[in-house]
Amino acid sequence: MIAVRFTILLLSAVGILSSSEIVAAQESRFSQNRRQLVNPNAAECIIVVSSALEIEENNGLEHEDMFECVLDPSDANGESNIAVPINLDNVQKQTLKGKMKTGELVSDESTLKFGNGIQVGPNGVFVPPGLEIALGKRPFSPPGLQHAFGRSRNLAIVDGDKPILVVKVVDAVGKARAESLSTISDDVFGTFGDPVNLKSQMFACSFGQLNILPATENQVSNKGNIVNGVMQVTIPVTLEGNSRSTIRNAVTTEVQNVLGLTLPGPFQQVMYVLENCYVDCGWAAYAYINSWNSVYQGGYYKQVGVQMHELGHNFNLAHSGGLNGATYTDHTCLMGNPLYSDDVGKMCFNGAKSWQIGWYDDRKIMINPNLSGFTSWSGRLIGIANYDSTGNEPVVVKIETGTAADQFIAFNRATGVNSQNDEADDEVTIVEVTGNNGEGYAQSFLKAHLVQGESYTYVNWAGSGRNLIVKANVINIGVNPGYADIQVCLDSCDPITSAPTKSPVTSAPTKSPTAAPTKSPV
C-alpha cells in the first residue's frame, strides 16, 4: 500500500493525475483490496449487531438493528475486524431478533456457520431466503492472551478503570471535523474543563464505580499518535458515496496500521468521529452491541446524551421505548433519545436498564406475585440519584412475571446526577422488557408513570384471571432523600395505615456487571 501511494503522489507531482483522479485511484485500490480480501470458503464469522440512534424520533425513519459478520483474519488476507453486512430476508431477521431476546444470540459472541448456500464476499454475506441459520459460539482466549478470532475479556465491563480511544477521521479529500484533538478530548473526557461529558456522567451515574480514562501512548508501541486520548487518521476513501460499512472498515484498518495492533487492543472502547454522513443517513451515531466500537457523525460526538447512549449499547443495553410504543421515546432513560446538547446531560437510565447494568445491585429487590400466598407488597423507593444515601431502601423493584418479559418499578427522582431528566420528573415509573428477564440485551418500554395517588393495573395478570395493581401512595420530595411509597397488590390495594413493610420480598440475585435540548449538532 505504501508503494501504491508513492506512485500516485509522484504522478500527481508531474501533472499526470488530478486530485480527483488521485482519490479515484485510492478508492479503486481500496475496493480491489476488499475484493481480494474475502475467502469465499470461510467456515464462520462473528455476528455483531449495530444499533443506530436517530436524529429525530418523529422523522418517519426507523433504523433497524443491523446484523453484520466480522471475518476471521485468516479469511480476510490477514486483516482484523473486517465487518460486512449479513443480507437476510424478513423472516430470518425476525428469527435472529427473537434469539437475541432469549439470549441464544449474543452480539460479538455468537458466530454464523457458513455452508448450505451461504456466500461471503466483500459486499456482505448472502443467506439464501428461507434457510434456517446455524449459530455457534465464539472462542474465548485465556486472560492476557489476545486471539485473532477469540476474545480475551468482556468489553461490556461497567466498573473499574475503562481506557477509551477517540479517533478523528479525515477522508480522502480532507473532510474532517473542524475541532482540534484537544477540543474533542475536552468534549469527551473533560480534559480542559468541559463541565458535563461522557467521563463525568458515567462516573456520576455509577457513583464512582466506572472511571473512564483517556487512552495514552503508554498503552501502544507506536508513539506520537495519541494526544489526550484522541488520535487522527486519514482514510483512503471519501465519506461521500460510500456506505457506513466501507467507511468504518477503512477507519478500523488505518487505526490498526498506525498503532500496530488489533483493535480494541489495550482499550475497552474506541469512538470514531466523522465529519458528516452522506449515505443512508438520519442517524446521529451508531454502536456495536456488547462490543468495543461506536461511530458519530457531525457534532453529535460532543453531545453527552448521545455519548452515553452509544456506550450503553457497547455495555449491552438496548433501546428504551415510550408510552407510544416507538423505539426511542422513553425520555426517562438515556437509551431513549431525550438529550441533544453538549452541556445538558445529567441523566441516567430507567429501572430496567438500572437493574441490568449492575451498579445498584445492593439496592434492588424482586417480588413474585405468582407465588402461592402472595396478596400484596408495600415498600419505599428512593431514586437512582440518591443511591449513595444511608439506609437500605431499594432504587428498583423487579416484578417477576414467570416469562422473560419482566416489569420494573423505579422512582424517577430528578435531582443530582439525574437533574436534567426529560420526562416524568419525581414520578414512579413502570417499565417492561421484551426478553432476557432484564439481565441481557432487550428493548424496554415505558408502561406508565404515576404521580401520588395514581395506580396502574395489569388486567388478567399472567393469565391468572386476577388483576395486579401498582399504586403510588405517597411521593415526598420535601425531604432528603425524596421517596415514593408504593404498593403492588392482587385485585385490590388496602389503604396504608402504617409504615411500608418489606415483606414478602425476594432479594435480587447479585451478578457481575454486564453497564435546553437541541436537535441540531453544532
N, C-alpha and C positions, 0 to 999 in steps of 0.2 A: 504494500500500500504506500509506503514511503516513496518508492521509486516511481509509482504512478503519479503521485502529487508533484514530484520534482519535474517530471516530464511536462505536465500540464503548465506549471509555472514557467518553465523555460520557453515553451511555445508561445505563451502569452507575452513574455518579455520581448520576443522578436516580432510580435504583431500578428501571429498566425491565428490565435484564438481570441475571441472577445470574452468579456467577463461572463456573459450569459452562456457562451459555449463552454466555458470552464465549468460552470455549475452543472450544465447538462452532462458533461463528461464525468464529473464526480458522481452524479446521481446514477448515470448509466453503469459506472463501475460498481457502485454500491448495489444496484439491482442485480447485476451479473453475479456478484459475490453471493447475494442472497439465494439466487437460483442454484448456485453450485454448492451452497451450504448444506441443504437438506438431504438426508439419506432417506430415500423412499422405502427402504427396508427396515426402518426403525421399529423397535419392538414395543415401545411405550413412551409416554410423555407424562409430565406432571401437570395436573389440572390446576389452573389458577383462575380465580373469579375476580373480575374487576367491577367496581361499583362506582357510578358517577353521581355527582351532586349537581342537580340542575340549577341554572342561574335564576330562573323564575319558576315558582311552583305552579303557576297557572298559565304557562305558555303553550299548553296543549301537547307538549312533548313528554314522553315517559321513557327515559333511558333505562332499558333493562340491564340487569347484571349480565356481563359478558363472560362466556366460558372460553378460556384460552389454554394452549398447550405450551409448556416450557420444555424444549427439546434437550435431551442429554447432549453434552458437548461432543461425545463420540458420533452423534448423528447430525452434528452441525459444524463439521470441519474444525472441531476444537474450540469453537466459541461457546461461552457460557451464557445462560439466561436469555437465549433467543426464544421469544414467545410468539406464537401465531394463533389466530382465531380458530375456534372449532366451529365448523359450519353444521348446524343441526336443524332438523325440522321442528315444528312446534311441539309435537308430542315428546320428542327427545329432550327439548328444553324443559318442559314441564316435569318430565321424569327426573332429570338431574336436580331441578329445584326442589322436588319432593325429597330426594335423597339428601339434600343439604338440610332440610328440616328435621330429618330423622338422625342426622349425623353419619349416615352411610357415605356421604361425600363431604370431605373437608378440604377447602381450598388450600393449596400448597402442601397437601399431604397425600391426597388421593392421586392415583395415576389412571390414565386411559390406555387400555390394551389395544394394540393395533391388530389388524387381521380382519377377515370377513368383509373385505372390500373397502376398509378404511384406508384412505390415501393421504399421505402427508406431502406438502410442498411448501414453497416459500410464501404462498398466499393464504395458507391455512390448512387445517385438517378437514378433509371431507369425510363425513359419516353417511353411508347410504341411508336414505329415508326408510324408516320402519325398523332399522337394525337395533336390537337390544344391546346397550352399551355395557361392556365388561369393565369393571373398576378394579384397581389394585391399590396397594399401599406403598407409599414412598419409604425407602430405607432410611434409617437414621444412623448417622455416624457416631462413633464414640465421642464423649466430651473432649474438646480440644482438637479434634481431627475434622477437617473440612473435606467432605467427599464431594466430588463433582456433581453427582446426582442425588446424594444423600443430604442430610441436614443435621448440623451438629448441635443446634439449640432451638428453643422455642422463641420465635421472633415476636410472639404476641405477649411477651412478658410485660407486665404493667407495674412492676415495682423495682426499686433499686436504681442504679445509675444507668441511663439509656443514652449512649452516644448517637447523634444524628448528623448525617452529612446532607447539606443542601447544595444543589448543582444549578448554577445559572447557565442556561443553554443559549448558544449563538448558532444560528443556522447558516447554511452555505452562502447566503447573500448578506449575512451580517445582522439579521433580525434578532434582537435580544431586548430584554427589559432594560430600561434606562438606569435603574437603580444600581449603585455600586455594590460590590461584595459586602462592604461594611454596612450599608443601609439594609441589605437583605438579611444580614446577620442580626441586626438590631430588630427587624420586624419579626423574626422567628425566635430568637433567643434573648432579646432584650439586652444585647451586648453593650449598647451605649445609652441605655435609659428608657427604652420603649416601655410604657407602663403596663400594658396588657399584651401578652404574646403567648405563643404555644408553650414555652418553657414555664412561664409564671402560672398559667391557668391549669396546666396538668399538675403542677406541684400543688396548687391550691385545692383542686378537686380531690386529689389523692391524699390531702393532708400530709404532704411531705413524703409519701411512700414512693412516689415516682419523681426522679430527678433527671430531667433532660439535660444533656451536656453537648456543647458544640463539638463536632469532630475535630481532631487535632492531627498535625503532621506526625506526631509521635506514634500514631497508630498505623502508619504506612511506611514502606521503604522508600518510595519515590517522593522526595521532599520538594517543597517550593510550589505547591499547588493549592493547598487549603489555607484559607485566611478566616479566622474566627468562625470556623465551622462551615464555610462556604467555598466552593471552587467553581471555576468557569471552564466549559469545554465548547469546542466548535465541532459541529456535526457536518458530514458531507452531503446532507440533503436539505431541502427547503421545507419550512413549515407549511407554505402554500403548496397545495397539490399533492400532499402525502397524507396517508392515514395515520391515525394516532399510534397504531401498532408499529408502523415503519419508523416513525419519529422516536418512539420510546426505545425500540431496539437499537437505533443509531446512537442515542444518548448513552444507553447502558454499555454498549460496546466501547464507545470512546472513553467513558469514565474508567472502565476496566483496563483499557490500554494505557491511559495516562498514569493511573495509580499502580498498575502492575499487580492487580488482584482480581478475584472473582467476587462480585457483589453478593451479599452486603458486606462481605469481608469483616473487618472489626467493628462495623457499625450495626446498630439494630434496625434503624430505619434510614431510608435515603429519599429525599424530596427533590423532584425535578421542577424547575421554574422555566416556563416557556413564555415567549413574548406575547403570543396570542394564539387563538385557534382559528383555522381556516377551512377545515374539512370535518364534517359530522360534528358540528358544534352544538351549543345550547347548554354545555356543562361548564361549571366553574373549576372543577377539579375531579379527578378520579383516583381511586386507590385499589390496591390488591388486598383481598380479604385474607386475614391470618398470615400476612406476609410482610415484606420489607419496603415496598415502593409506593409512593404517591406522586401524582403529576398535577401541576397547577398551570392554568393559562391566564394571561393578563395580570391584573393586580390582585387576583384572588389569593395568591400565595401569602399576602400580608394580613389577610382578614382572619381574626382569631377563631371565629366560629367555623370557618372553612378548614383551617388547620386542625382544629380539634376533631371535626367531623371525619376528615380523611385519616388521621391517626387512629380514630375509633375503628374504622374499617380494618386497618392494619392489626388492631387489637381483637379482631374477630367480632366486632359489633355490627349489626345490620341496621337498616333504616328504621325510623320511628314515624309511623303514620298517625294522622289525626282523627278527629271525630267523623270527618267526611270520607274516610277510607282511602285517601290519597297517600302516596308513598312517604312524603316528607313533611306532613303537616302537623306533627306533634311538636308544638313550639314550647313545650316544657322540657325539651331534650335536644341536645346538640346533634343527635343523629337524625333529627328533622333538619330544616334549614332556616332557622329563625334569624340569625345574626350575620350581616354582611358589613363588617366595619373593621378598621384597623385597631381601634382602641375600645370598642364596645364588645365585650366577650366574656364577662363574668357570669358564667352559666355552666352547669354540669349536665348530668344525664338523668333520664327518667327512672322510675322504680325498677323496671325490668332490666335496663342496662346496668343500673347500680347494683342489682343482685348479681348479674353475670360477671362484672369486671373485677370483683373480689376485694375492693378497697374497704368495704364496710362489713366484712364477714362476721365481726364480733357484735354487730348491732342489727342483725336481721333475723327474722323468725318465720316459721312456716306453720300454717294451720290447715287442717284437712277436714272439711265439712262432710266428707264421705264416710268418715269413721263412725262406727256404731256408737250411739250415745251422744253425738255432737248435737248441741242445740244452739249455742252462741259462743262468741268470744268477744271480749272488750279489752281495749288497751289504749295506751297513749303513744303517739308517734311524734318524733321530732324531725326536722328537716335535715337533709344531707348537709346543709350549710352549718349545722350545729353538731356535726358528728363528733367533734372533739370536746363537747361539753361533758361534765361529770354526770354520772347516772348510767342507767343501762336501758333506757328507752330505745326501741328499735327505730331505724330510719326507713326500713322497708319490710313489708309483710307479704309473703307469698301465700296465695290460696291454691292449694293442690286440687287439681280438677280430676285426677285419675287419667289424664291424657297428657300429651306433650305440649298442649296449648294451655299454659297456666296463667293465673291472674296475679297482679302485683299492685299493692296499695302503698302510697307514699304521701308525705306531707310536703308540698312544694313551697317550702319557706323561701321567700325572696329576700335574702339578706346575704352579706358577706360574699363568699365565693359564688353564690347564686343570685346576686343582687340585680343583675341585668337580665334575668329570666324574662321570656317574651310572652308567656301565656299562663293563666290560672295562678297568679301570684297568691301565695298563702292559702291555697285550697288543697283539699285532699284529692289526689289523682288515682285513677284506676286504669291500669294498662294491661293489655293481653298480648302474649307472644303467640306466634303461629307454629312453633315447634321447639324441639330440643330442651323442653322443660325450663327454659330460661337459663340454661347452663352453656349454650353454644349459639352459633350464628342463627338468628331468626328475626324476621320482621316483627315489629311490635306495633300495636295500635292503641291510641288513647280511647278508652271506652266512656269515661265520664270524669268530670272534675266537680267537686262538691264544696259548697260553702256551708257554714254552720247550719244544721238542721235539715240539710238535704240528704237524700239517700238514692242509691242505685240498686235495681232489682234484676237478678238473673232469673228469668222465668224458666220453670222446669229444670232446675239445677241438675246437671249431669244425668238427665233423663229420669230423675227420681220422682217427678211429679210434684216436687216441693220447690218453693222459691227461696233463693238466697239473697239476703239484703245486706248491703254495705251502707252504713249510716255515719255521717259526720255529726256527732252530738255537740261537741264543743271545739271551737277554734280560738285560741288565745295567743295573740302576738304582742300583748302588752307586758309580757314577762320575758326573761332570758334564761333558757331558750324558749321560744314560742313552741306551742304544741297543738296537736289535734287529738281529741279523744274520740275513738271510733268504735263501732260495733259491727260484727259480722254475724248474722243470725239466719236461721232457717225459719221460714214462714212469717215470723214477726219479731220485732225487737222490743223487749220490755224497757220501760223507762229506767234510766240510770239514776239510782238514788245514793250511790256511794262511789268511792274512787274506783277507777277501772281495774279490773282484775287481769292477771297474766295467765289465767288458766281457763280452758285447756289450751295447750300450745305445744308445738313440736319445735325443738331447736333446729335451726337451719344447719345442714351439714357444712362444715368448713371445707374449703377447697383451695387449691393453689390457683393464683391469678391466671386467667387465660392469656381488663383494660378498661344615638338615634340611628337605627339601622338604615343602610342604603343598599340598593340592588346593583349599583354600578361600581366596578373597581376603579381606583384612581392610581 
